[in-house]
């Protein structure tokens, strides 16, 4: 006689036949499942930015230490991305995805309980470990379940989850920080994560590769040392404590360790029978070319993304929620464009939406170089809408094309590498544009300062008007008011120099983005006719 537990389970299964593993709709339920994990993983990378100033005030942290809230997360993410393929192959894809989501959810909960900056950084590392497995394993699961002719469309819908996080993450974060507390930006992940865990248990079936590899410990250490030292060097090049800048012994040491580690890694991986990362994946022309494009795209796009909140909050004086609300058009248009670009990639040619997206992104970046202290919101909303549309058109086709020749059992590794390279590209961009921003701000402030003519009628009228303001409204004495007026004018000069330096960064970002049009046109798309799982010889 069957137990009550089995009777209940049988009854539930009978009522939800749509998620049976052999049912045609199963792959769509899996897509929904993965979108949940993608949403909170991307959400966490966008929601935290608007809360950093409140976290600093609450924990009494300095800028140098608080930067590690982002850097530590990125380091853990970068280390786990290439490891996710081996873990999924060894433990199973469902177990790996479930574990990754559980680790991320636990890390989010602990971040909300942090009592100082050190504990918060440690728990952010835990979050990064989970997020580093979520994205590539989830992507590989989608690519495995969908046939070749539907993968572009599936990738487009998968991109909706990421787009929603990009759009609503900063807005949600700004609201939570302004109205509740900074801890709420971490606690908000917990109920979503628990829901995702339950959905994973109910929907996903386990998938194991036929041949599992031994763990390449030396390769793991080498790639970990490379990514850690590289991202550490990039993130600390402009740190306030690093008075030596990019030529300081610490930064040079980081890059030296990164170079030596990379050389060791390449030597080890080419000689290992079961390498940690299969270098022969790069024998696929599409995979290699697409990763080069994604790397350059990361420099131009993600490297310039951090400039906008700085402009809004430091130059225009926006609050956290005001700055967060500005990102709404990006996610909405990206969510709209992602499935369209996926359908175009399946039915026509993935080069077409990718090329259109690159051109649109370059245009938006170029017009961002026209920003001033008087730029109005409609102009900025329009540029951000174009940027969101461009991102939706670019990333889905590129990811689809990059995996055309990759066998199903290698997709976790391949998708993990794609995200690693995008992460490194973005880190390069942030470091490069951050350095340019600092230097160009100093340059423009010097030029503007030298152009001031203290004897000109315009300057005298400005000082007189500002002095009168301080005397009338703040009861300052004439002497103090004159000093305050001079300081106010210099502050405006510094602010204008800062905006001009941001404009210089956007010009460079536009040029870098436009440059990737060339390799897009040499991608091979005739592989769409055959499934890579049926013809893996391209990588043998």
C-alpha positions in Angstrom: 0.0 0.0 0.0 1.4 3.4 -1.0 2.3 5.8 1.8 0.3 9.1 2.1 3.5 11.0 1.0 3.7 9.0 -2.3 0.0 9.5 -2.9 0.4 13.3 -2.5 3.4 13.4 -4.7 1.6 11.3 -7.4 -1.4 13.7 -7.1 0.8 16.8 -7.6 2.5 15.3 -10.6 -0.8 14.4 -12.2 -2.0 18.0 -11.8 1.2 19.5 -13.4 1.8 17.4 -16.5 3.2 20.5 -18.3 6.5 20.1 -16.5 7.0 16.4 -17.2 10.5 15.9 -18.5 9.3 14.5 -21.8 6.7 17.1 -22.4 7.4 19.7 -25.1 6.9 22.6 -22.7 9.5 21.3 -20.3 12.3 23.4 -21.8 10.2 26.6 -21.3 9.8 25.8 -17.6 13.5 25.2 -17.3 14.0 28.6 -19.0 11.8 30.3 -16.4 13.6 28.5 -13.7 17.0 29.8 -14.9 15.6 33.3 -15.4 14.9 33.5 -11.7 18.5 32.8 -10.8 19.8 35.1 -13.5 17.5 37.9 -12.2 18.8 37.9 -8.6 22.5 37.4 -9.7 22.4 40.4 -12.0 20.2 42.3 -9.6 22.9 42.1 -6.9 25.5 43.6 -9.2 23.3 46.7 -9.9 21.4 47.2 -6.7 24.4 47.7 -4.4 25.9 50.6 -6.3 23.4 53.1 -5.0 23.8 52.1 -1.4 27.6 52.4 -1.1 27.5 55.9 0.4 24.9 54.9 3.1 26.9 51.8 3.9 30.0 53.9 4.4 28.2 56.2 6.8 26.6 53.3 8.7 29.8 51.2 9.1 32.3 54.1 9.4 34.2 52.7 6.4 36.6 54.5 4.2 36.4 54.6 0.4 39.4 52.3 0.1 37.8 49.6 2.2 34.2 50.0 0.9 35.4 49.5 -2.7 36.1 45.9 -1.7 32.3 45.3 -1.5 32.3 45.4 -5.3 35.9 44.2 -5.9 35.5 41.1 -3.5 32.3 40.1 -5.2 33.9 40.4 -8.7 37.0 38.5 -7.6 34.9 35.6 -6.3 32.7 35.7 -9.4 35.7 35.7 -11.7 37.3 32.7 -10.0 34.1 30.6 -9.9 33.0 31.2 -13.5 35.7 28.9 -15.1 35.2 26.4 -12.3 31.5 26.1 -12.9 31.9 23.8 -15.9 34.0 21.2 -14.0 31.7 21.3 -11.0 28.6 20.8 -13.2 30.2 18.0 -15.1 31.2 16.3 -11.9 28.2 16.8 -9.6 25.4 17.2 -12.1 23.8 20.3 -13.5 20.7 20.4 -11.3 22.7 19.9 -8.1 25.2 22.5 -9.1 22.6 25.1 -10.0 20.7 24.4 -6.8 23.8 24.7 -4.7 24.9 27.9 -6.4 21.5 29.5 -5.8 21.6 28.3 -2.1 25.1 29.7 -1.6 24.1 33.0 -3.2 20.9 33.3 -1.1 22.8 32.5 2.1 25.4 35.0 1.3 22.7 37.7 0.7 21.1 36.9 4.1 24.5 37.2 5.8 25.4 40.4 4.1 22.2 41.9 5.6 23.5 40.8 9.0 27.0 42.3 8.6 28.3 44.3 11.6 31.3 45.9 10.0 33.0 46.3 6.6 35.2 43.2 7.0 32.2 40.9 7.6 30.3 42.5 4.7 33.2 42.0 2.4 33.6 38.3 3.5 29.9 37.6 2.9 30.1 39.4 -0.5 32.8 36.9 -1.4 30.3 34.1 -0.5 27.7 35.8 -2.7 30.2 36.0 -5.6 31.0 32.2 -5.3 27.3 31.4 -5.8 26.8 33.9 -8.6 29.9 32.7 -10.4 28.2 29.3 -10.8 24.6 30.5 -11.4 25.1 32.3 -14.7 27.1 29.8 -16.8 25.4 26.6 -15.5 22.0 28.2 -16.1 23.0 29.3 -19.6 24.4 25.8 -20.4 21.2 24.2 -19.2 19.1 26.4 -21.5 21.4 25.7 -24.5 21.2 22.0 -23.8 17.4 21.8 -23.6 16.6 23.9 -26.6 17.3 22.8 -30.2 19.6 24.8 -32.3 16.8 26.6 -34.2 15.3 27.9 -31.0 18.4 28.8 -29.0 18.5 32.4 -30.2 14.9 33.0 -29.1 15.6 31.2 -25.8 18.6 33.4 -25.2 16.5 36.4 -26.0 14.0 35.6 -23.3 16.8 34.7 -20.9 18.1 38.2 -21.5 14.8 39.6 -20.3 15.7 38.5 -16.7 19.1 40.3 -16.9 17.5 43.4 -18.5 14.9 43.5 -15.7 17.6 43.5 -13.1 19.6 46.2 -15.0 16.4 48.4 -15.2 14.9 47.9 -11.8 17.9 47.0 -9.7 19.2 50.6 -9.2 15.6 51.9 -8.7 14.8 49.2 -6.1 18.1 49.8 -4.4 17.6 53.5 -4.3 14.1 53.1 -2.8 15.3 50.6 -0.2 18.3 52.7 0.9 16.3 56.0 1.1 13.2 54.5 2.8 14.3 51.4 4.8 18.0 50.7 5.3 21.0 49.6 3.3 20.6 46.0 4.7 17.3 45.7 2.8 19.2 45.7 -0.6 20.6 42.3 0.5 17.6 40.9 2.3 15.4 41.5 -0.8 17.3 38.6 -2.6 16.4 36.0 0.1 12.6 35.4 -0.7 13.4 35.4 -4.4 16.3 32.9 -3.8 14.1 30.6 -1.7 11.4 30.6 -4.4 14.0 29.8 -7.0 15.2 26.9 -5.0 11.7 25.4 -4.7 11.2 25.9 -8.5 14.5 24.1 -9.2 13.6 21.1 -7.0 10.2 20.8 -8.8 11.1 21.5 -12.4 14.6 20.6 -13.3 15.8 17.0 -14.1 19.3 16.0 -13.3 21.8 15.9 -16.2 25.2 14.2 -15.9 27.9 14.1 -18.6 29.0 10.7 -19.7 32.7 11.3 -19.0 33.7 13.3 -15.9 37.2 14.7 -15.6 39.7 14.6 -12.7 40.1 17.9 -11.0 43.1 19.9 -12.4 44.2 21.5 -9.1 47.3 23.1 -10.6 45.3 24.6 -13.4 42.7 25.9 -10.9 45.4 27.5 -8.7 47.0 29.1 -11.8 43.8 30.6 -13.2 42.7 31.7 -9.7 46.0 33.5 -9.2 45.8 35.1 -12.6 42.2 36.4 -12.2 42.7 37.5 -8.6 46.0 39.4 -9.2 44.7 40.9 -12.5 41.4 42.1 -11.1 43.2 43.3 -7.9 45.7 45.3 -9.9 43.0 46.8 -12.1 40.8 47.7 -9.1 43.5 49.3 -7.0 45.4 51.2 -9.7 43.5 54.4 -8.8 42.9 53.8 -5.1 43.6 56.7 -2.8 46.1 54.7 -0.7 48.1 53.9 -3.9 50.1 57.1 -4.3 52.4 55.5 -6.9 49.5 54.9 -9.3 49.9 52.3 -12.0 53.7 52.1 -11.6 53.7 51.4 -7.8 55.4 48.2 -6.7 52.1 46.7 -5.6 50.4 47.2 -8.9 53.5 46.1 -10.9 53.7 43.1 -8.6 50.0 42.2 -9.2 50.4 42.3 -13.0 53.7 40.4 -12.8 52.0 37.6 -10.8 49.1 37.7 -13.3 51.5 37.3 -16.3 53.5 34.5 -14.7 50.3 32.7 -13.6 48.8 32.9 -17.1 52.0 31.5 -18.6 51.9 28.6 -16.1 48.3 28.0 -16.7 48.7 27.8 -20.5 51.6 25.4 -20.1 49.8 23.2 -17.7 46.5 23.1 -19.6 48.1 22.1 -22.9 49.8 19.1 -21.2 47.0 17.9 -18.9 44.9 15.0 -20.0 41.9 16.5 -18.2 42.5 20.3 -18.1 40.6 22.6 -15.8 39.7 24.7 -18.9 40.0 23.1 -22.3 42.1 25.4 -24.3 41.0 23.5 -27.5 37.6 25.2 -27.1 39.4 28.2 -28.7 40.0 26.1 -31.8 36.4 27.1 -32.7 36.8 30.2 -34.8 33.4 31.6 -33.7 34.1 31.0 -30.0 37.5 32.8 -30.2 36.3 35.7 -32.3 33.1 36.2 -30.3 35.1 36.2 -27.0 37.4 38.9 -28.5 34.4 40.9 -29.4 32.8 40.5 -26.0 36.1 41.5 -24.3 36.3 44.8 -26.3 32.5 45.3 -25.8 33.1 44.9 -22.0 35.7 47.6 -22.1 33.6 50.1 -24.0 30.2 49.3 -22.5 30.6 48.2 -18.9 33.7 50.4 -18.5 31.6 53.4 -19.3 28.5 52.4 -17.4 29.9 53.5 -14.0 30.3 57.0 -15.3 26.6 57.8 -15.4 25.8 57.5 -11.7 28.9 59.6 -10.9 27.6 62.3 -13.3 24.1 62.2 -11.9 25.1 62.2 -8.2 28.3 64.2 -8.1 27.6 66.8 -10.9 23.8 67.1 -10.9 23.2 66.3 -7.2 20.7 63.5 -7.7 19.6 61.3 -4.8 20.1 57.5 -4.8 16.5 56.8 -6.0 16.7 59.6 -8.6 19.9 58.1 -10.0 18.4 54.6 -9.9 15.3 55.7 -11.7 17.3 56.9 -14.7 18.3 53.3 -15.6 14.6 52.3 -16.2 14.8 52.8 -20.0 17.9 50.6 -20.3 16.4 47.5 -18.9 13.0 48.0 -20.5 14.4 48.4 -24.0 16.9 45.6 -23.5 14.1 43.3 -22.4 12.2 44.3 -25.5 15.1 43.9 -27.9 16.6 40.6 -26.5 13.9 38.2 -27.8 13.7 40.1 -31.1 17.4 39.8 -31.7 17.2 36.1 -30.8 14.5 35.5 -33.4 16.5 37.4 -36.0 19.6 35.4 -35.1 17.6 32.1 -35.6 15.8 33.1 -38.8 18.1 35.5 -40.7 21.6 36.2 -39.6 22.9 36.9 -36.0 25.4 39.4 -37.5 22.6 41.8 -38.5 21.2 42.5 -35.0 24.7 42.5 -33.5 25.9 45.1 -36.0 22.9 47.3 -35.6 23.3 47.2 -31.8 26.9 48.1 -32.0 26.2 51.1 -34.2 23.4 52.3 -31.9 25.5 51.8 -28.8 28.4 53.8 -30.4 25.9 56.6 -31.3 24.5 56.8 -27.7 28.0 56.9 -26.2 29.0 59.6 -28.6 26.1 61.8 -27.7 26.8 61.2 -24.0 30.0 63.1 -24.7 27.8 66.2 -25.1 26.6 66.1 -21.4 26.8 69.4 -19.5 25.7 70.7 -16.1 22.5 71.9 -17.7 21.6 68.7 -19.6 17.9 67.9 -19.2 16.4 64.5 -18.3 14.5 63.8 -21.7 17.9 64.0 -23.5 19.5 61.5 -21.1 16.5 59.2 -21.1 16.6 59.0 -24.9 20.3 58.1 -24.9 19.7 55.5 -22.2 16.8 54.0 -24.2 19.1 53.7 -27.2 21.7 52.1 -25.1 19.2 49.5 -23.7 18.0 48.7 -27.2 21.6 48.3 -28.3 22.5 45.9 -25.5 19.5 43.7 -26.2 20.5 43.5 -29.9 24.2 42.8 -29.2 24.7 40.2 -26.5 22.1 37.6 -27.4 23.3 37.0 -31.0 27.0 37.1 -30.0 26.4 34.4 -27.3 24.4 32.3 -29.7 27.1 32.4 -32.4 29.9 31.8 -30.0 28.4 28.5 -28.9 27.4 27.2 -32.4 30.3 24.8 -32.7 30.5 23.9 -29.0 29.2 20.3 -28.0 26.5 20.2 -25.4 28.8 18.6 -22.7 31.2 21.5 -23.1 28.7 24.4 -22.9 29.0 25.0 -19.1 32.8 25.6 -19.6 32.3 27.6 -22.8 29.6 29.9 -21.3 31.6 30.3 -18.1 34.6 31.5 -20.2 32.4 33.9 -22.0 31.3 35.5 -18.7 34.9 35.5 -17.4 36.2 37.3 -20.5 33.3 39.8 -20.3 34.1 40.4 -16.6 37.8 41.0 -17.4 36.9 43.3 -20.2 34.6 45.3 -18.0 37.3 45.5 -15.3 39.8 46.7 -17.8 37.3 49.4 -18.9 36.6 50.6 -15.4 40.3 50.8 -14.6 41.1 52.6 -17.9 38.2 55.0 -17.8 38.7 55.7 -14.1 42.3 56.6 -14.7 41.4 58.8 -17.7 38.7 60.5 -15.6 41.1 61.4 -12.9 43.7 62.8 -15.2 41.4 64.6 -17.5 39.6 66.2 -14.6 43.0 67.6 -13.4 43.8 68.7 -16.9 40.5 70.6 -17.6 40.5 72.2 -14.1 44.0 73.5 -14.8 42.9 74.9 -18.2 39.8 76.5 -16.8 41.7 78.0 -13.9 44.3 79.5 -16.2 41.6 81.0 -18.4 40.1 83.0 -15.5 40.9 86.7 -15.7 40.3 88.1 -12.2 40.4 91.7 -13.7 37.7 91.0 -16.3 34.2 92.7 -15.7 32.5 89.3 -16.1 34.6 87.7 -13.3 34.1 90.8 -11.0 30.3 90.7 -11.6 30.2 87.0 -10.7 32.2 87.5 -7.5 30.0 90.5 -6.6 26.8 88.6 -7.2 28.0 85.6 -5.2 29.3 87.8 -2.3 25.9 89.5 -2.1 24.2 86.2 -1.9 26.4 85.1 1.1 25.9 88.5 2.8 22.1 88.5 2.4 21.3 84.8 3.0 24.0 83.7 5.4 24.9 87.0 7.2 28.5 86.7 6.2 30.8 89.7 6.6 32.0 91.3 3.3 35.5 89.8 3.7 34.2 86.3 4.4 31.6 86.6 1.7 34.3 87.4 -0.9 36.3 84.3 0.2 33.1 82.2 0.0 32.3 83.6 -3.5 35.8 82.6 -4.7 35.5 79.1 -3.3 32.1 78.8 -5.0 33.5 79.8 -8.3 36.4 77.3 -8.0 33.9 74.6 -7.0 31.9 75.2 -10.2 35.1 75.1 -12.2 36.0 71.8 -10.6 32.5 70.4 -11.3 32.7 71.6 -15.0 36.1 70.0 -15.3 34.7 66.7 -14.0 31.8 66.7 -16.5 34.2 67.5 -19.3 36.4 64.6 -18.3 33.4 62.3 -18.3 32.7 63.5 -21.8 36.2 62.6 -22.9 35.7 59.1 -21.5 32.5 58.7 -23.5 34.3 59.7 -26.7 36.9 56.9 -26.2 34.1 54.4 -25.3 32.3 55.3 -28.6 35.5 54.7 -30.6 36.2 51.4 -28.8 32.7 50.2 -29.3 32.6 51.1 -33.0 35.9 49.2 -33.5 34.2 45.8 -32.8 32.1 46.1 -36.0 35.1 44.7 -37.9 35.4 41.3 -36.2 31.5 40.9 -36.1 31.4 40.6 -39.9 34.0 37.8 -40.1 32.0 35.5 -37.8 30.8 32.3 -39.4 27.0 31.6 -39.2 26.7 28.7 -41.6 26.9 26.4 -38.5 23.3 27.2 -37.7 22.2 24.4 -40.0 23.6 21.6 -37.8 23.6 20.9 -34.2 27.0 21.2 -32.5 26.2 18.2 -30.3 25.9 16.1 -33.5 29.1 17.4 -35.0 31.7 18.0 -32.2 34.6 17.2 -34.5 35.3 20.9 -34.9 36.8 20.9 -31.4 38.7 17.6 -31.7 
